[in-house]
Amino acid sequence: MTLEEAQHRIQQAIEQFGPHAAPALDLIISEVRSSLGAGSANDLIDEFDLELGYGIAPSDPESGD
């Protein structure tokens, strides 16, 4: 997965599911953490304000989580 693909998938999930998008977004963020690392996942969480809007918290990039 590329960062651009992840951004597109996040935008699609938000548009399709609205306030109920959290499960889909959590899955996408997990895939990003696995393939691109926690730093990239955290950047996307910040970019789309997923922590406040959907309760998806960033992880510590040093922990490898």
PDB file of N, H, CA, C and O in Angstrom:
ATOM      1  N   MET A   1       0.847  -1.177   0.000  1.00  0.00           N
ATOM      2  CA  MET A   1       0.000   0.000   0.000  1.00  0.00           C
ATOM      3  C   MET A   1       0.889   1.236   0.000  1.00  0.00           C
ATOM      4  O   MET A   1       1.899   1.289   0.702  1.00  0.00           O
ATOM      5  N   THR A   2       0.508   2.210  -0.783  1.00  0.00           N
ATOM      6  H   THR A   2      -0.312   2.167  -1.353  1.00  0.00           H
ATOM      7  CA  THR A   2       1.222   3.489  -0.776  1.00  0.00           C
ATOM      8  C   THR A   2       0.456   4.485   0.087  1.00  0.00           C
ATOM      9  O   THR A   2      -0.705   4.265   0.435  1.00  0.00           O
ATOM     10  N   LEU A   3       1.117   5.566   0.420  1.00  0.00           N
ATOM     11  H   LEU A   3       2.060   5.744   0.137  1.00  0.00           H
ATOM     12  CA  LEU A   3       0.472   6.610   1.208  1.00  0.00           C
ATOM     13  C   LEU A   3      -0.716   7.195   0.444  1.00  0.00           C
ATOM     14  O   LEU A   3      -1.752   7.495   1.037  1.00  0.00           O
ATOM     15  N   GLU A   4      -0.565   7.356  -0.872  1.00  0.00           N
ATOM     16  H   GLU A   4       0.277   7.112  -1.354  1.00  0.00           H
ATOM     17  CA  GLU A   4      -1.655   7.902  -1.690  1.00  0.00           C
ATOM     18  C   GLU A   4      -2.867   6.961  -1.701  1.00  0.00           C
ATOM     19  O   GLU A   4      -4.011   7.412  -1.632  1.00  0.00           O
ATOM     20  N   GLU A   5      -2.609   5.659  -1.789  1.00  0.00           N
ATOM     21  H   GLU A   5      -1.680   5.292  -1.845  1.00  0.00           H
ATOM     22  CA  GLU A   5      -3.709   4.682  -1.742  1.00  0.00           C
ATOM     23  C   GLU A   5      -4.430   4.752  -0.401  1.00  0.00           C
ATOM     24  O   GLU A   5      -5.658   4.702  -0.341  1.00  0.00           O
ATOM     25  N   ALA A   6      -3.658   4.868   0.663  1.00  0.00           N
ATOM     26  H   ALA A   6      -2.661   4.908   0.615  1.00  0.00           H
ATOM     27  CA  ALA A   6      -4.251   4.951   2.001  1.00  0.00           C
ATOM     28  C   ALA A   6      -5.107   6.210   2.133  1.00  0.00           C
ATOM     29  O   ALA A   6      -6.211   6.153   2.675  1.00  0.00           O
ATOM     30  N   GLN A   7      -4.609   7.338   1.644  1.00  0.00           N
ATOM     31  H   GLN A   7      -3.712   7.385   1.204  1.00  0.00           H
ATOM     32  CA  GLN A   7      -5.378   8.578   1.704  1.00  0.00           C
ATOM     33  C   GLN A   7      -6.696   8.431   0.942  1.00  0.00           C
ATOM     34  O   GLN A   7      -7.746   8.870   1.410  1.00  0.00           O
ATOM     35  N   HIS A   8      -6.630   7.818  -0.219  1.00  0.00           N
ATOM     36  H   HIS A   8      -5.777   7.461  -0.599  1.00  0.00           H
ATOM     37  CA  HIS A   8      -7.827   7.614  -1.031  1.00  0.00           C
ATOM     38  C   HIS A   8      -8.819   6.698  -0.310  1.00  0.00           C
ATOM     39  O   HIS A   8     -10.017   6.982  -0.285  1.00  0.00           O
ATOM     40  N   ARG A   9      -8.334   5.617   0.267  1.00  0.00           N
ATOM     41  H   ARG A   9      -7.361   5.386   0.247  1.00  0.00           H
ATOM     42  CA  ARG A   9      -9.215   4.685   0.979  1.00  0.00           C
ATOM     43  C   ARG A   9      -9.855   5.339   2.205  1.00  0.00           C
ATOM     44  O   ARG A   9     -11.027   5.102   2.498  1.00  0.00           O
ATOM     45  N   ILE A  10      -9.083   6.161   2.920  1.00  0.00           N
ATOM     46  H   ILE A  10      -8.131   6.353   2.683  1.00  0.00           H
ATOM     47  CA  ILE A  10      -9.631   6.859   4.082  1.00  0.00           C
ATOM     48  C   ILE A  10     -10.732   7.813   3.639  1.00  0.00           C
ATOM     49  O   ILE A  10     -11.804   7.851   4.242  1.00  0.00           O
ATOM     50  N   GLN A  11     -10.472   8.578   2.595  1.00  0.00           N
ATOM     51  H   GLN A  11      -9.601   8.547   2.105  1.00  0.00           H
ATOM     52  CA  GLN A  11     -11.480   9.521   2.094  1.00  0.00           C
ATOM     53  C   GLN A  11     -12.744   8.785   1.659  1.00  0.00           C
ATOM     54  O   GLN A  11     -13.854   9.234   1.944  1.00  0.00           O
ATOM     55  N   GLN A  12     -12.581   7.663   0.974  1.00  0.00           N
ATOM     56  H   GLN A  12     -11.680   7.298   0.742  1.00  0.00           H
ATOM     57  CA  GLN A  12     -13.740   6.877   0.538  1.00  0.00           C
ATOM     58  C   GLN A  12     -14.548   6.367   1.733  1.00  0.00           C
ATOM     59  O   GLN A  12     -15.778   6.434   1.728  1.00  0.00           O
ATOM     60  N   ALA A  13     -13.864   5.863   2.745  1.00  0.00           N
ATOM     61  H   ALA A  13     -12.865   5.809   2.750  1.00  0.00           H
ATOM     62  CA  ALA A  13     -14.555   5.342   3.930  1.00  0.00           C
ATOM     63  C   ALA A  13     -15.332   6.448   4.632  1.00  0.00           C
ATOM     64  O   ALA A  13     -16.468   6.234   5.055  1.00  0.00           O
ATOM     65  N   ILE A  14     -14.731   7.624   4.760  1.00  0.00           N
ATOM     66  H   ILE A  14     -13.808   7.798   4.416  1.00  0.00           H
ATOM     67  CA  ILE A  14     -15.407   8.751   5.409  1.00  0.00           C
ATOM     68  C   ILE A  14     -16.643   9.151   4.607  1.00  0.00           C
ATOM     69  O   ILE A  14     -17.704   9.398   5.181  1.00  0.00           O
ATOM     70  N   GLU A  15     -16.507   9.215   3.282  1.00  0.00           N
ATOM     71  H   GLU A  15     -15.645   9.014   2.816  1.00  0.00           H
ATOM     72  CA  GLU A  15     -17.644   9.591   2.437  1.00  0.00           C
ATOM     73  C   GLU A  15     -18.743   8.533   2.471  1.00  0.00           C
ATOM     74  O   GLU A  15     -19.926   8.870   2.506  1.00  0.00           O
ATOM     75  N   GLN A  16     -18.361   7.261   2.461  1.00  0.00           N
ATOM     76  H   GLN A  16     -17.400   6.987   2.433  1.00  0.00           H
ATOM     77  CA  GLN A  16     -19.345   6.186   2.402  1.00  0.00           C
ATOM     78  C   GLN A  16     -20.044   5.949   3.735  1.00  0.00           C
ATOM     79  O   GLN A  16     -21.258   5.751   3.768  1.00  0.00           O
ATOM     80  N   PHE A  17     -19.289   5.966   4.839  1.00  0.00           N
ATOM     81  H   PHE A  17     -18.302   6.126   4.813  1.00  0.00           H
ATOM     82  CA  PHE A  17     -19.853   5.580   6.129  1.00  0.00           C
ATOM     83  C   PHE A  17     -20.083   6.742   7.084  1.00  0.00           C
ATOM     84  O   PHE A  17     -20.738   6.576   8.113  1.00  0.00           O
ATOM     85  N   GLY A  18     -19.554   7.912   6.758  1.00  0.00           N
ATOM     86  H   GLY A  18     -19.021   8.046   5.922  1.00  0.00           H
ATOM     87  CA  GLY A  18     -19.757   9.077   7.619  1.00  0.00           C
ATOM     88  C   GLY A  18     -19.327   8.823   9.046  1.00  0.00           C
ATOM     89  O   GLY A  18     -18.211   8.360   9.283  1.00  0.00           O
ATOM     90  N   PRO A  19     -20.197   9.120  10.004  1.00  0.00           N
ATOM     91  CA  PRO A  19     -19.825   8.977  11.411  1.00  0.00           C
ATOM     92  C   PRO A  19     -19.642   7.526  11.862  1.00  0.00           C
ATOM     93  O   PRO A  19     -19.190   7.273  12.979  1.00  0.00           O
ATOM     94  N   HIS A  20     -19.991   6.582  10.997  1.00  0.00           N
ATOM     95  H   HIS A  20     -20.358   6.787  10.090  1.00  0.00           H
ATOM     96  CA  HIS A  20     -19.859   5.158  11.327  1.00  0.00           C
ATOM     97  C   HIS A  20     -18.651   4.529  10.646  1.00  0.00           C
ATOM     98  O   HIS A  20     -18.584   3.307  10.517  1.00  0.00           O
ATOM     99  N   ALA A  21     -17.711   5.332  10.217  1.00  0.00           N
ATOM    100  H   ALA A  21     -17.765   6.325  10.323  1.00  0.00           H
ATOM    101  CA  ALA A  21     -16.551   4.857   9.454  1.00  0.00           C
ATOM    102  C   ALA A  21     -15.425   4.303  10.326  1.00  0.00           C
ATOM    103  O   ALA A  21     -14.464   3.747   9.793  1.00  0.00           O
ATOM    104  N   ALA A  22     -15.514   4.435  11.628  1.00  0.00           N
ATOM    105  H   ALA A  22     -16.294   4.886  12.061  1.00  0.00           H
ATOM    106  CA  ALA A  22     -14.400   4.060  12.502  1.00  0.00           C
ATOM    107  C   ALA A  22     -13.872   2.642  12.261  1.00  0.00           C
ATOM    108  O   ALA A  22     -12.654   2.482  12.176  1.00  0.00           O
ATOM    109  N   PRO A  23     -14.711   1.600  12.147  1.00  0.00           N
ATOM    110  CA  PRO A  23     -14.147   0.263  11.922  1.00  0.00           C
ATOM    111  C   PRO A  23     -13.338   0.161  10.621  1.00  0.00           C
ATOM    112  O   PRO A  23     -12.267  -0.445  10.603  1.00  0.00           O
ATOM    113  N   ALA A  24     -13.841   0.743   9.552  1.00  0.00           N
ATOM    114  H   ALA A  24     -14.711   1.236   9.566  1.00  0.00           H
ATOM    115  CA  ALA A  24     -13.122   0.712   8.279  1.00  0.00           C
ATOM    116  C   ALA A  24     -11.830   1.518   8.377  1.00  0.00           C
ATOM    117  O   ALA A  24     -10.794   1.094   7.865  1.00  0.00           O
ATOM    118  N   LEU A  25     -11.884   2.669   9.027  1.00  0.00           N
ATOM    119  H   LEU A  25     -12.725   3.014   9.443  1.00  0.00           H
ATOM    120  CA  LEU A  25     -10.704   3.511   9.177  1.00  0.00           C
ATOM    121  C   LEU A  25      -9.644   2.822  10.036  1.00  0.00           C
ATOM    122  O   LEU A  25      -8.449   2.909   9.750  1.00  0.00           O
ATOM    123  N   ASP A  26     -10.088   2.146  11.077  1.00  0.00           N
ATOM    124  H   ASP A  26     -11.058   2.075  11.309  1.00  0.00           H
ATOM    125  CA  ASP A  26      -9.159   1.431  11.945  1.00  0.00           C
ATOM    126  C   ASP A  26      -8.427   0.345  11.157  1.00  0.00           C
ATOM    127  O   ASP A  26      -7.226   0.143  11.335  1.00  0.00           O
ATOM    128  N   LEU A  27      -9.148  -0.343  10.297  1.00  0.00           N
ATOM    129  H   LEU A  27     -10.123  -0.179  10.152  1.00  0.00           H
ATOM    130  CA  LEU A  27      -8.533  -1.374   9.458  1.00  0.00           C
ATOM    131  C   LEU A  27      -7.501  -0.766   8.514  1.00  0.00           C
ATOM    132  O   LEU A  27      -6.402  -1.302   8.368  1.00  0.00           O
ATOM    133  N   ILE A  28      -7.839   0.330   7.884  1.00  0.00           N
ATOM    134  H   ILE A  28      -8.731   0.766   8.003  1.00  0.00           H
ATOM    135  CA  ILE A  28      -6.910   0.997   6.968  1.00  0.00           C
ATOM    136  C   ILE A  28      -5.659   1.452   7.718  1.00  0.00           C
ATOM    137  O   ILE A  28      -4.540   1.246   7.248  1.00  0.00           O
ATOM    138  N   ILE A  29      -5.848   2.062   8.866  1.00  0.00           N
ATOM    139  H   ILE A  29      -6.758   2.230   9.248  1.00  0.00           H
ATOM    140  CA  ILE A  29      -4.705   2.538   9.654  1.00  0.00           C
ATOM    141  C   ILE A  29      -3.837   1.363  10.101  1.00  0.00           C
ATOM    142  O   ILE A  29      -2.612   1.480  10.127  1.00  0.00           O
ATOM    143  N   SER A  30      -4.447   0.247  10.448  1.00  0.00           N
ATOM    144  H   SER A  30      -5.442   0.152  10.426  1.00  0.00           H
ATOM    145  CA  SER A  30      -3.667  -0.941  10.824  1.00  0.00           C
ATOM    146  C   SER A  30      -2.831  -1.433   9.652  1.00  0.00           C
ATOM    147  O   SER A  30      -1.675  -1.820   9.828  1.00  0.00           O
ATOM    148  N   GLU A  31      -3.407  -1.420   8.468  1.00  0.00           N
ATOM    149  H   GLU A  31      -4.346  -1.106   8.325  1.00  0.00           H
ATOM    150  CA  GLU A  31      -2.666  -1.828   7.274  1.00  0.00           C
ATOM    151  C   GLU A  31      -1.509  -0.872   7.002  1.00  0.00           C
ATOM    152  O   GLU A  31      -0.420  -1.301   6.622  1.00  0.00           O
ATOM    153  N   VAL A  32      -1.745   0.420   7.198  1.00  0.00           N
ATOM    154  H   VAL A  32      -2.630   0.769   7.507  1.00  0.00           H
ATOM    155  CA  VAL A  32      -0.679   1.405   6.994  1.00  0.00           C
ATOM    156  C   VAL A  32       0.432   1.178   8.005  1.00  0.00           C
ATOM    157  O   VAL A  32       1.607   1.204   7.640  1.00  0.00           O
ATOM    158  N   ARG A  33       0.088   0.957   9.263  1.00  0.00           N
ATOM    159  H   ARG A  33      -0.867   0.937   9.560  1.00  0.00           H
ATOM    160  CA  ARG A  33       1.111   0.700  10.284  1.00  0.00           C
ATOM    161  C   ARG A  33       1.950  -0.510   9.900  1.00  0.00           C
ATOM    162  O   ARG A  33       3.170  -0.505  10.063  1.00  0.00           O
ATOM    163  N   SER A  34       1.295  -1.541   9.394  1.00  0.00           N
ATOM    164  H   SER A  34       0.304  -1.545   9.262  1.00  0.00           H
ATOM    165  CA  SER A  34       1.990  -2.771   9.027  1.00  0.00           C
ATOM    166  C   SER A  34       2.908  -2.573   7.824  1.00  0.00           C
ATOM    167  O   SER A  34       4.042  -3.053   7.824  1.00  0.00           O
ATOM    168  N   SER A  35       2.430  -1.874   6.806  1.00  0.00           N
ATOM    169  H   SER A  35       1.509  -1.484   6.806  1.00  0.00           H
ATOM    170  CA  SER A  35       3.210  -1.764   5.575  1.00  0.00           C
ATOM    171  C   SER A  35       4.114  -0.538   5.504  1.00  0.00           C
ATOM    172  O   SER A  35       5.185  -0.604   4.901  1.00  0.00           O
ATOM    173  N   LEU A  36       3.713   0.566   6.098  1.00  0.00           N
ATOM    174  H   LEU A  36       2.842   0.620   6.588  1.00  0.00           H
ATOM    175  CA  LEU A  36       4.478   1.809   5.980  1.00  0.00           C
ATOM    176  C   LEU A  36       5.059   2.312   7.297  1.00  0.00           C
ATOM    177  O   LEU A  36       5.887   3.223   7.305  1.00  0.00           O
ATOM    178  N   GLY A  37       4.632   1.726   8.401  1.00  0.00           N
ATOM    179  H   GLY A  37       3.960   0.986   8.395  1.00  0.00           H
ATOM    180  CA  GLY A  37       5.158   2.114   9.703  1.00  0.00           C
ATOM    181  C   GLY A  37       4.226   3.026  10.488  1.00  0.00           C
ATOM    182  O   GLY A  37       3.306   3.634   9.941  1.00  0.00           O
ATOM    183  N   ALA A  38       4.495   3.102  11.781  1.00  0.00           N
ATOM    184  H   ALA A  38       5.243   2.609  12.225  1.00  0.00           H
ATOM    185  CA  ALA A  38       3.659   3.886  12.692  1.00  0.00           C
ATOM    186  C   ALA A  38       3.702   5.376  12.381  1.00  0.00           C
ATOM    187  O   ALA A  38       2.703   6.074  12.556  1.00  0.00           O
ATOM    188  N   GLY A  39       4.845   5.870  11.924  1.00  0.00           N
ATOM    189  H   GLY A  39       5.656   5.303  11.782  1.00  0.00           H
ATOM    190  CA  GLY A  39       4.956   7.293  11.608  1.00  0.00           C
ATOM    191  C   GLY A  39       4.003   7.705  10.503  1.00  0.00           C
ATOM    192  O   GLY A  39       3.351   8.745  10.593  1.00  0.00           O
ATOM    193  N   SER A  40       3.922   6.894   9.461  1.00  0.00           N
ATOM    194  H   SER A  40       4.452   6.049   9.388  1.00  0.00           H
ATOM    195  CA  SER A  40       2.993   7.185   8.357  1.00  0.00           C
ATOM    196  C   SER A  40       1.553   7.109   8.828  1.00  0.00           C
ATOM    197  O   SER A  40       0.726   7.942   8.457  1.00  0.00           O
ATOM    198  N   ALA A  41       1.252   6.101   9.651  1.00  0.00           N
ATOM    199  H   ALA A  41       1.923   5.424   9.952  1.00  0.00           H
ATOM    200  CA  ALA A  41      -0.104   5.970  10.181  1.00  0.00           C
ATOM    201  C   ALA A  41      -0.464   7.196  11.022  1.00  0.00           C
ATOM    202  O   ALA A  41      -1.567   7.731  10.911  1.00  0.00           O
ATOM    203  N   ASN A  42       0.460   7.626  11.849  1.00  0.00           N
ATOM    204  H   ASN A  42       1.356   7.191  11.939  1.00  0.00           H
ATOM    205  CA  ASN A  42       0.208   8.803  12.682  1.00  0.00           C
ATOM    206  C   ASN A  42      -0.002  10.055  11.838  1.00  0.00           C
ATOM    207  O   ASN A  42      -0.832  10.902  12.166  1.00  0.00           O
ATOM    208  N   ASP A  43       0.755  10.167  10.749  1.00  0.00           N
ATOM    209  H   ASP A  43       1.430   9.479  10.482  1.00  0.00           H
ATOM    210  CA  ASP A  43       0.580  11.313   9.849  1.00  0.00           C
ATOM    211  C   ASP A  43      -0.829  11.330   9.262  1.00  0.00           C
ATOM    212  O   ASP A  43      -1.451  12.388   9.164  1.00  0.00           O
ATOM    213  N   LEU A  44      -1.332  10.160   8.872  1.00  0.00           N
ATOM    214  H   LEU A  44      -0.827   9.301   8.952  1.00  0.00           H
ATOM    215  CA  LEU A  44      -2.687  10.080   8.316  1.00  0.00           C
ATOM    216  C   LEU A  44      -3.743  10.377   9.382  1.00  0.00           C
ATOM    217  O   LEU A  44      -4.750  11.028   9.103  1.00  0.00           O
ATOM    218  N   ILE A  45      -3.506   9.899  10.592  1.00  0.00           N
ATOM    219  H   ILE A  45      -2.688   9.370  10.819  1.00  0.00           H
ATOM    220  CA  ILE A  45      -4.430  10.173  11.695  1.00  0.00           C
ATOM    221  C   ILE A  45      -4.524  11.683  11.917  1.00  0.00           C
ATOM    222  O   ILE A  45      -5.612  12.220  12.124  1.00  0.00           O
ATOM    223  N   ASP A  46      -3.381  12.359  11.872  1.00  0.00           N
ATOM    224  H   ASP A  46      -2.497  11.922  11.703  1.00  0.00           H
ATOM    225  CA  ASP A  46      -3.374  13.820  12.017  1.00  0.00           C
ATOM    226  C   ASP A  46      -4.018  14.506  10.815  1.00  0.00           C
ATOM    227  O   ASP A  46      -4.826  15.420  10.977  1.00  0.00           O
ATOM    228  N   GLU A  47      -3.661  14.068   9.617  1.00  0.00           N
ATOM    229  H   GLU A  47      -3.004  13.326   9.485  1.00  0.00           H
ATOM    230  CA  GLU A  47      -4.156  14.698   8.390  1.00  0.00           C
ATOM    231  C   GLU A  47      -5.678  14.683   8.305  1.00  0.00           C
ATOM    232  O   GLU A  47      -6.293  15.673   7.908  1.00  0.00           O
ATOM    233  N   PHE A  48      -6.283  13.558   8.678  1.00  0.00           N
ATOM    234  H   PHE A  48      -5.784  12.754   9.000  1.00  0.00           H
ATOM    235  CA  PHE A  48      -7.739  13.410   8.575  1.00  0.00           C
ATOM    236  C   PHE A  48      -8.442  13.614   9.917  1.00  0.00           C
ATOM    237  O   PHE A  48      -9.651  13.404  10.013  1.00  0.00           O
ATOM    238  N   ASP A  49      -7.706  14.021  10.953  1.00  0.00           N
ATOM    239  H   ASP A  49      -6.724  14.193  10.875  1.00  0.00           H
ATOM    240  CA  ASP A  49      -8.254  14.272  12.295  1.00  0.00           C
ATOM    241  C   ASP A  49      -9.046  13.065  12.799  1.00  0.00           C
ATOM    242  O   ASP A  49     -10.150  13.208  13.325  1.00  0.00           O
ATOM    243  N   LEU A  50      -8.464  11.877  12.630  1.00  0.00           N
ATOM    244  H   LEU A  50      -7.567  11.761  12.203  1.00  0.00           H
ATOM    245  CA  LEU A  50      -9.156  10.641  12.987  1.00  0.00           C
ATOM    246  C   LEU A  50      -9.245  10.414  14.492  1.00  0.00           C
ATOM    247  O   LEU A  50     -10.148   9.723  14.963  1.00  0.00           O
ATOM    248  N   GLU A  51      -8.319  10.988  15.244  1.00  0.00           N
ATOM    249  H   GLU A  51      -7.585  11.549  14.861  1.00  0.00           H
ATOM    250  CA  GLU A  51      -8.377  10.805  16.701  1.00  0.00           C
ATOM    251  C   GLU A  51      -9.608  11.495  17.277  1.00  0.00           C
ATOM    252  O   GLU A  51     -10.360  10.891  18.042  1.00  0.00           O
ATOM    253  N   LEU A  52      -9.811  12.730  16.919  1.00  0.00           N
ATOM    254  H   LEU A  52      -9.201  13.220  16.298  1.00  0.00           H
ATOM    255  CA  LEU A  52     -10.959  13.473  17.441  1.00  0.00           C
ATOM    256  C   LEU A  52     -12.268  12.995  16.811  1.00  0.00           C
ATOM    257  O   LEU A  52     -13.264  12.816  17.511  1.00  0.00           O
ATOM    258  N   GLY A  53     -12.269  12.791  15.512  1.00  0.00           N
ATOM    259  H   GLY A  53     -11.460  12.937  14.943  1.00  0.00           H
ATOM    260  CA  GLY A  53     -13.503  12.454  14.818  1.00  0.00           C
ATOM    261  C   GLY A  53     -13.956  11.015  14.976  1.00  0.00           C
ATOM    262  O   GLY A  53     -15.154  10.730  14.947  1.00  0.00           O
ATOM    263  N   TYR A  54     -12.984  10.088  15.148  1.00  0.00           N
ATOM    264  H   TYR A  54     -12.012  10.319  15.172  1.00  0.00           H
ATOM    265  CA  TYR A  54     -13.344   8.666  15.145  1.00  0.00           C
ATOM    266  C   TYR A  54     -12.710   7.863  16.280  1.00  0.00           C
ATOM    267  O   TYR A  54     -12.899   6.649  16.359  1.00  0.00           O
ATOM    268  N   GLY A  55     -11.967   8.525  17.150  1.00  0.00           N
ATOM    269  H   GLY A  55     -11.814   9.511  17.086  1.00  0.00           H
ATOM    270  CA  GLY A  55     -11.371   7.843  18.299  1.00  0.00           C
ATOM    271  C   GLY A  55     -10.208   6.931  17.943  1.00  0.00           C
ATOM    272  O   GLY A  55      -9.900   6.002  18.691  1.00  0.00           O
ATOM    273  N   ILE A  56      -9.559   7.181  16.815  1.00  0.00           N
ATOM    274  H   ILE A  56      -9.809   7.935  16.207  1.00  0.00           H
ATOM    275  CA  ILE A  56      -8.416   6.361  16.407  1.00  0.00           C
ATOM    276  C   ILE A  56      -7.158   7.084  16.862  1.00  0.00           C
ATOM    277  O   ILE A  56      -6.788   8.120  16.309  1.00  0.00           O
ATOM    278  N   ALA A  57      -6.510   6.531  17.868  1.00  0.00           N
ATOM    279  H   ALA A  57      -6.811   5.690  18.317  1.00  0.00           H
ATOM    280  CA  ALA A  57      -5.365   7.190  18.483  1.00  0.00           C
ATOM    281  C   ALA A  57      -4.072   6.859  17.763  1.00  0.00           C
ATOM    282  O   ALA A  57      -3.891   5.742  17.276  1.00  0.00           O
ATOM    283  N   PRO A  58      -3.177   7.827  17.697  1.00  0.00           N
ATOM    284  CA  PRO A  58      -1.862   7.546  17.122  1.00  0.00           C
ATOM    285  C   PRO A  58      -1.059   6.620  18.042  1.00  0.00           C
ATOM    286  O   PRO A  58      -1.329   6.528  19.240  1.00  0.00           O
ATOM    287  N   SER A  59      -0.083   5.945  17.467  1.00  0.00           N
ATOM    288  H   SER A  59       0.137   6.019  16.495  1.00  0.00           H
ATOM    289  CA  SER A  59       0.776   5.093  18.275  1.00  0.00           C
ATOM    290  C   SER A  59       2.141   5.740  18.394  1.00  0.00           C
ATOM    291  O   SER A  59       2.483   6.652  17.641  1.00  0.00           O
ATOM    292  N   ASP A  60       2.904   5.260  19.339  1.00  0.00           N
ATOM    293  H   ASP A  60       2.626   4.519  19.950  1.00  0.00           H
ATOM    294  CA  ASP A  60       4.256   5.747  19.543  1.00  0.00           C
ATOM    295  C   ASP A  60       5.135   5.179  18.422  1.00  0.00           C
ATOM    296  O   ASP A  60       5.302   3.962  18.338  1.00  0.00           O
ATOM    297  N   PRO A  61       5.694   6.029  17.568  1.00  0.00           N
ATOM    298  CA  PRO A  61       6.489   5.518  16.451  1.00  0.00           C
ATOM    299  C   PRO A  61       7.715   4.718  16.910  1.00  0.00           C
ATOM    300  O   PRO A  61       8.228   3.889  16.158  1.00  0.00           O
ATOM    301  N   GLU A  62       8.178   4.958  18.118  1.00  0.00           N
ATOM    302  H   GLU A  62       7.762   5.631  18.729  1.00  0.00           H
ATOM    303  CA  GLU A  62       9.341   4.237  18.633  1.00  0.00           C
ATOM    304  C   GLU A  62       8.998   2.832  19.098  1.00  0.00           C
ATOM    305  O   GLU A  62       9.878   1.974  19.168  1.00  0.00           O
ATOM    306  N   SER A  63       7.728   2.580  19.418  1.00  0.00           N
ATOM    307  H   SER A  63       7.013   3.277  19.361  1.00  0.00           H
ATOM    308  CA  SER A  63       7.346   1.288  19.987  1.00  0.00           C
ATOM    309  C   SER A  63       7.219   0.196  18.937  1.00  0.00           C
ATOM    310  O   SER A  63       7.200  -0.987  19.276  1.00  0.00           O
ATOM    311  N   GLY A  64       7.131   0.580  17.657  1.00  0.00           N
ATOM    312  H   GLY A  64       7.147   1.542  17.382  1.00  0.00           H
ATOM    313  CA  GLY A  64       6.940  -0.401  16.608  1.00  0.00           C
ATOM    314  C   GLY A  64       5.521  -0.892  16.516  1.00  0.00           C
ATOM    315  O   GLY A  64       5.239  -1.842  15.785  1.00  0.00           O
ATOM    316  N   ASP A  65       4.612  -0.257  17.250  1.00  0.00           N
ATOM    317  H   ASP A  65       4.841   0.514  17.844  1.00  0.00           H
ATOM    318  CA  ASP A  65       3.189  -0.651  17.259  1.00  0.00           C
ATOM    319  C   ASP A  65       2.464  -0.013  16.115  1.00  0.00           C
ATOM    320  O   ASP A  65       1.262  -0.223  15.953  1.00  0.00           O
TER     321      ASP A  65
END
